[in-house]
Amino acid sequence: MSQPVRMLSRYTLWVLAFYAPIETWASWPELYSPYYIVDFIAMVLLTVGVVRSRQGRALSALGFFAGGWGWLGANGWRATADRFEVIAEGGVIELGVAEMCFVICGTVLAIVGLAWSLHAIGRLNQAA
């Protein structure tokens, strides 16, 4: 397994360790909500990527990482835009500054993960 794939796998695992429980807690008890289901899909894709990485299946892992990070990044971008819209209209965000920080930081982490995944795919392709 290449070093970039191992590092991406660790990065993904650490982000999941914080993101999954916090997002699940914030969505509780409405885990059937479409907003949580979208997050859950990203969690599953990223988890499968970590598992495939641990199995030494680099290309498969990177496919799941790119899909998961892209999915999460798009959802985060939408969530960030929604919150800015609420604020612009004079509304209040339920969990305030903490929620805004979590959503923005999560979106940035997802975009970094997506870029890293695509870069690693390119490097793997060059090595082949």
JOTACOR-V497433 format. One record per backbone hydrogen bond with DSSP energy under -1.0 kcal/mol. NH is the residue of the N-H (numbers start at 1). CO is the residue of the C=O. E is the energy in kcal/mol with one decimal. If there is no record, write none. Layout:
nh: <NH/NH>
co: <CO/CO>
e: <E/E>
This chain:
nh: <6/7/8/9/10/11/12/13/14/15/16/17/18/19/20/22/23/24/25/26/27/28/30/31/33/37/38/39/40/41/42/43/44/45/46/47/48/49/50/51/52/53/54/55/56/57/58/61/62/63/64/65/66/67/68/69/70/71/72/73/74/75/76/77/78/79/80/81/82/83/84/85/86/87/88/89/90/91/96/100/101/102/103/104/105/106/107/108/109/110/111/112/113/114/115/116/117/118/119/120/121/122/123/124/125/126/127/128>
co: <2/3/4/5/6/7/8/9/10/11/12/13/14/15/16/18/19/20/21/22/23/24/27/29/30/33/34/35/36/37/38/39/40/41/42/43/44/45/46/47/48/49/50/51/53/52/56/57/58/59/60/61/62/63/64/65/66/67/68/69/70/71/72/73/74/75/76/77/78/79/80/81/82/83/84/85/87/86/93/96/97/98/99/100/101/102/103/104/105/106/107/108/109/110/111/112/113/114/115/116/117/118/119/120/121/122/123/124>
e: <-2.2/-2.7/-2.3/-2.3/-2.2/-2.7/-2.7/-2.5/-2.6/-2.5/-2.9/-2.2/-1.1/-3.5/-1.8/-1.5/-3.0/-2.2/-2.7/-2.7/-1.5/-1.1/-1.7/-1.3/-1.9/-2.6/-1.9/-1.2/-3.0/-2.3/-1.5/-2.3/-2.5/-2.6/-2.6/-2.3/-2.7/-2.0/-2.1/-2.5/-2.9/-2.2/-2.4/-1.4/-1.6/-2.6/-1.1/-2.8/-3.0/-1.9/-2.1/-2.8/-2.9/-2.3/-3.1/-3.3/-2.2/-2.5/-2.8/-2.8/-2.4/-2.2/-2.9/-2.5/-2.1/-2.6/-2.8/-2.4/-2.5/-1.9/-2.3/-2.1/-2.1/-2.3/-2.6/-1.7/-1.9/-2.9/-1.3/-2.0/-2.9/-2.4/-2.5/-2.5/-2.9/-2.3/-2.0/-2.3/-2.8/-2.2/-2.4/-2.4/-2.4/-2.5/-2.6/-2.7/-2.3/-2.6/-2.4/-2.6/-2.3/-2.1/-2.3/-2.5/-2.4/-2.0/-1.9/-1.0>
